């Protein structure tokens, strides 16, 4: 049987799917909601980050958790992600998620909110169990500033809050606002996944800081490409295209459009401009192409952060993930 480091993180994702069912489907109140969530699992990016980061140093088994515990941490990060999506859909009034009714649309806002909190609590119980069972591996957790662990989980709510408070329509302010939101909403769970995965795999402080840099730039690339897809649409989107435009969310393609298109600010601020008109003008202007360039630059910076680690399947998997984010 191959060792965990001889199997890519992607190859171990079926273990995550099976284990999440074991953890969540307990015959209690939220089983129907969890069945609904598990039926459309998404790409499990956060689980993949945990498993890859935990396998970056295959020659350090004495500093690493057992493979089953790495899988449990991957499950926990996915559970936190799914919890955040439930509450995002409540805040945004989203009816669709991954080509299916969103949890609040299917089960109601009050029940969805309760399930989201329950899911986050269940995730942290899993994390606490893994840490308690591996005290030596996690002995120095939190000792080094700049590494994101559970004490920064509230940054998810911070991101959701500041997203509702956009700055003035001015280039530098919009870009800074966007980076704050992306770093909080997308980056927090990416950093958590890399920090817990890397620590579980025996990565030292220098390596963990490199993983934080990787996670931050991955998050920026990931969010920009998500916004590009929201504008361009397509069969793989899984939700209605242009939803952010309808709510006048200043995504990165919008920021590029505002800087390159004469009269764009007036169109953006006018309540008479439909989201369909904005969508067509954004694509025609080349703004989505300019956003792709920024995302590609971020992905290249993330890839360079991994140079600190020796060659391995895990490092290759983290770099492959960057390529997949940019090309999706």
NUMIPA-964777 format. One record per residue (C-alpha): x, y, z; residue number from 1. Coordinates in steps of 0.02 Angstrom, whole numbers, plus 32768, in hexadecimal, padded with zeros to 4 digits. Layout:
<atoms>
    c1    c2    c3  lummi
     X     Y     Z    NUM
...
</atoms>
This chain:
<atoms>
    c1    c2    c3  lummi
  8000  8000  8000      1
  8047  80AC  7FD2      2
  8072  8128  805B      3
  8006  81C6  806B      4
  8092  8230  8020      5
  8091  81BD  7F87      6
  7FDB  81EA  7F62      7
  7FAD  829A  7F2A      8
  7F39  8303  7F94      9
  7EB8  82F7  7F09     10
  7EC5  823A  7F0F     11
  7E9A  823D  7FC8     12
  7DFE  82A8  7FB7     13
  7D8A  8210  7FB2     14
  7DC4  81EC  8064     15
  7D8C  829B  8094     16
  7CE1  8281  8046     17
  7CC6  81DD  80A2     18
  7D04  8222  8148     19
  7C96  82BD  813C     20
  7BFF  824C  812D     21
  7C36  81EF  81C8     22
  7C4C  828F  822A     23
  7BB0  82EB  81F2     24
  7B28  8268  81D4     25
  7AFF  8238  8286     26
  7A42  8222  827E     27
  7A25  82C8  82D4     28
  79D0  836D  82A8     29
  7A38  83A8  8214     30
  7A4E  8306  81B3     31
  79DE  833F  8123     32
  7A40  83E1  810F     33
  7AE7  8387  8117     34
  7AAC  8308  8096     35
  7A7E  839C  8028     36
  7B29  83EC  803F     37
  7B8A  834B  8025     38
  7B2A  8324  7F85     39
  7B81  83B9  7F2F     40
  7C30  83BA  7F7A     41
  7C8B  8437  7F0C     42
  7D44  8423  7EE9     43
  7D7D  840C  7F9F     44
  7E0B  8488  7F88     45
  7E23  84A1  8043     46
  7E2E  83E7  8064     47
  7EAC  83D9  7FD9     48
  7F14  8463  8028     49
  7F16  840B  80D1     50
  7F48  8363  8087     51
  7FCE  83AA  8015     52
  801B  8419  809C     53
  801C  8385  8115     54
  8082  8320  8097     55
  8105  83A3  8067     56
  818B  8352  80D6     57
  8179  8296  80C2     58
  821A  8275  8122     59
  81D9  82C2  81C4     60
  815E  823E  8204     61
  818E  8259  82BA     62
  8151  830D  82AB     63
  80B2  82E2  824F     64
  8003  82A8  827C     65
  7FC0  81FE  8243     66
  7F73  8201  8194     67
  7EC3  81EC  81D9     68
  7ED7  828A  8242     69
  7F0F  82EC  81A9     70
  7E6F  82B2  8153     71
  7E0A  82ED  81EA     72
  7E5B  8399  81E2     73
  7E30  839F  8129     74
  7D7C  8375  8155     75
  7D78  83FE  81D8     76
  7DB3  8483  815E     77
  7D2F  844E  80E1     78
  7CAA  8453  8168     79
  7CDD  8504  8195     80
  7CD5  8531  80DD     81
  7C28  84E7  80C7     82
  7BEE  8544  8162     83
  7C2E  85E7  811A     84
  7BD3  85C6  8075     85
  7B2E  85AC  80CF     86
  7B3F  8653  8125     87
  7B7D  86A8  8086     88
  7AE0  866D  802D     89
  7A75  86B1  80BB     90
  7ACC  875B  80B6     91
  7AC5  8764  7FF7     92
  7A17  871B  7FE2     93
  7A5F  8699  7F6B     94
  79E5  8616  7F2C     95
  7A63  85A6  7ED5     96
  7B04  8551  7F0C     97
  7B5E  84D5  7E9A     98
  7ACA  84BD  7E24     99
  7A57  8494  7EB6    100
  79E9  84F9  7F2C    101
  7A51  8550  7FB2    102
  7A37  8515  8065    103
  79D0  85AE  8097    104
  7967  859D  7FF9    105
  7947  84E4  8019    106
  7933  84E2  80D6    107
  790F  8596  8108    108
  797E  8620  814B    109
  7968  85FB  8205    110
  7989  8541  81F3    111
  7A1A  8563  817D    112
  7A6A  85DB  81F8    113
  7A5D  855C  8285    114
  7AA7  84D5  8217    115
  7B37  8547  81E4    116
  7B65  8568  8299    117
  7B54  84B0  82C4    118
  7BC5  8481  8232    119
  7C4B  84FC  826A    120
  7C43  84BA  831C    121
  7C53  8407  82DF    122
  7CEB  8438  8279    123
  7D42  8485  8310    124
  7D1E  83E9  8377    125
  7D7C  8384  82F4    126
  7E0F  83FE  82F8    127
  7E13  83F9  83B7    128
  7E14  833B  83B7    129
  7EA7  8333  833D    130
  7F0A  83B2  83A1    131
  7EE8  8357  8445    132
  7F1F  82B0  83FA    133
  7FC1  82F9  83B4    134
  8005  836D  843B    135
  80BA  8362  8403    136
  8095  838E  834E    137
  802D  8425  8380    138
  8092  8457  841A    139
  80C8  84FE  83D2    140
  8026  852E  837A    141
  800C  85E9  8387    142
  80BF  860F  83BC    143
  80EC  8669  831B    144
  808A  8704  82E4    145
  804A  8704  8233    146
  8011  864E  822D    147
  7F53  863F  8222    148
  7F02  85C5  829B    149
  7E53  85BE  82E5    150
  7E6D  865E  8348    151
  7E5A  86BB  82A1    152
  7DBA  8663  826D    153
  7D56  8702  8290    154
  7DAB  8750  81F8    155
  7D26  86F6  8191    156
  7CA0  8762  81E0    157
  7D0E  87FB  81CE    158
  7D18  87DC  8113    159
  7C5C  87C8  8103    160
  7C43  886A  8163    161
  7CBC  88D8  8103    162
  7C7A  8894  805E    163
  7BD7  88EE  8088    164
  7C34  8992  80A5    165
  7C84  89BC  7FFD    166
  7CF5  8A54  7FF1    167
  7CE2  8AE5  7F7A    168
  7CF2  8ABD  7EC1    169
  7DAC  8AE5  7EBA    170
  7E2D  8A6E  7E75    171
  7EA7  8A5B  7F07    172
  7E1B  8A51  7F88    173
  7DBC  89CF  7F24    174
  7E56  8961  7F0C    175
  7E83  896A  7FC5    176
  7DD0  8943  7FF6    177
  7DCC  88AF  7F7F    178
  7E70  8869  7FC3    179
  7E2F  8878  8076    180
  7D8F  881B  804C    181
  7DE7  8793  7FE8    182
  7E6A  877D  806E    183
  7DE6  876D  80F6    184
  7D5C  8709  80A0    185
  7DC3  8698  802E    186
  7E71  86A8  8077    187
  7E44  867E  812C    188
  7E12  85CB  8106    189
  7EA1  85B5  808B    190
  7F1C  85EE  8111    191
  7EC8  8582  8195    192
  7ED2  84EB  8123    193
  7F8A  8508  80FC    194
  7FB6  852E  81B2    195
  7F61  8496  81FC    196
  7F98  8426  816D    197
  804C  8463  8173    198
  8056  8456  8230    199
  800A  83A7  8228    200
  8095  8379  81AE    201
  8125  83BB  8217    202
  8147  8459  81B2    203
  81B5  84D5  8211    204
  8191  858E  822D    205
  81E9  85C9  818F    206
  8186  854B  812A    207
  80E3  8580  817C    208
  8104  8636  8150    209
  8123  85FF  809C    210
  807D  85A4  809F    211
  8025  8641  80DD    212
  806E  86A0  8049    213
  8035  8616  7FD5    214
  7F86  8618  8021    215
  7F74  86D4  8014    216
  7FA2  86DC  7F5C    217
  7F3D  8640  7F34    218
  7EA7  8694  7F87    219
  7EBB  8731  7F1E    220
  7ECB  86CD  7E7C    221
  7E3A  865C  7EAD    222
  7DC6  86ED  7ED8    223
  7DEF  8750  7E3C    224
  7DCE  86B9  7DCD    225
  7D2C  8697  7E2B    226
  7CF8  874A  7E04    227
  7D29  8738  7D4E    228
  7CBC  869D  7D41    229
  7C2C  86F8  7D96    230
  7C31  8778  7D0A    231
  7C55  8703  7C79    232
  7BDE  867B  7CB3    233
  7BE5  85D0  7C64    234
  7B9E  8524  7C88    235
  7C16  84FF  7D17    236
  7BEA  8599  7D7E    237
  7B66  8542  7DE9    238
  7B09  85E4  7E0E    239
  7ABE  8675  7DAE    240
  7B40  86DC  7D51    241
  7B4B  8793  7D7C    242
  7B0B  8786  7E2E    243
  7B95  87F6  7E71    244
  7B71  8876  7DEA    245
  7ABA  887B  7E1C    246
  7AEF  88A4  7ECE    247
  7B76  891E  7E92    248
  7C03  88BF  7EE6    249
  7CA8  890E  7EAA    250
  7D02  8870  7E73    251
  7DAF  8875  7E24    252
  7D6F  8871  7D6F    253
  7CFD  8902  7D9B    254
  7D90  8963  7DE2    255
  7DF3  8946  7D42    256
  7D5C  897E  7CDC    257
  7D46  8A1C  7D43    258
  7DFA  8A4E  7D20    259
  7DFC  8A28  7C65    260
  7D4E  8A55  7C26    261
  7D19  8B0B  7C0F    262
  7C6F  8B26  7C5E    263
  7C77  8A84  7CC2    264
  7C61  8AD9  7D6A    265
  7BC1  8B2C  7D32    266
  7B7E  8A86  7CF0    267
  7BAF  8A2D  7D91    268
  7B5E  8AAC  7E05    269
  7ABE  8ABF  7DA1    270
  7A2A  8A59  7DDE    271
  79EB  8A5C  7D2A    272
  7A7C  89F0  7CEC    273
  7A49  8939  7CEB    274
  7ABF  88AF  7D20    275
  7AB0  8866  7C70    276
  7AEE  890A  7C26    277
  7B7E  890F  7CA2    278
  7BAA  885A  7C7D    279
  7BB1  8875  7BC1    280
  7C17  8915  7BD1    281
  7C93  88C5  7C4A    282
  7CB7  8833  7BD7    283
  7CC4  88A1  7B3C    284
  7D3A  891B  7B92    285
  7DC0  8898  7BB5    286
  7DAF  88AE  7C72    287
  7D9E  87F4  7C92    288
  7E3E  87D6  7C2F    289
  7E9A  8858  7C97    290
  7E5A  8804  7D35    291
  7E9C  875C  7CF8    292
  7F4A  87AA  7CE7    293
  7F46  87E0  7D9E    294
  7F0C  8733  7DD3    295
  7F98  86E2  7D6F    296
  801A  8753  7DC1    297
  7FD6  8724  7E6D    298
  7FDF  866B  7E42    299
  8093  867C  7E09    300
  80C1  86D1  7EAD    301
  806B  8645  7F0D    302
  80CD  85C2  7EAB    303
  8173  8616  7ED6    304
  8148  8610  7F8F    305
  814F  8552  7F84    306
  8206  8552  7F4F    307
  8237  853F  8006    308
  81F7  848B  8004    309
  8250  83F5  7FB5    310
  8206  83A6  7F18    311
  8174  8334  7F3F    312
  80C9  82FF  7F00    313
  807D  8372  7F82    314
  80DB  840B  7F44    315
  80AA  83DE  7E91    316
  7FF6  83D0  7EC7    317
  7FF8  847D  7F15    318
  8040  84C4  7E74    319
  7FC3  8463  7E0A    320
  7F38  84B1  7E71    321
  7F76  855E  7E3E    322
  7F71  852E  7D87    323
  7EC1  84EA  7D9A    324
  7E85  8589  7DF0    325
  7EC5  85F6  7D62    326
  7E86  8586  7CD5    327
  7DD9  8562  7D19    328
</atoms>
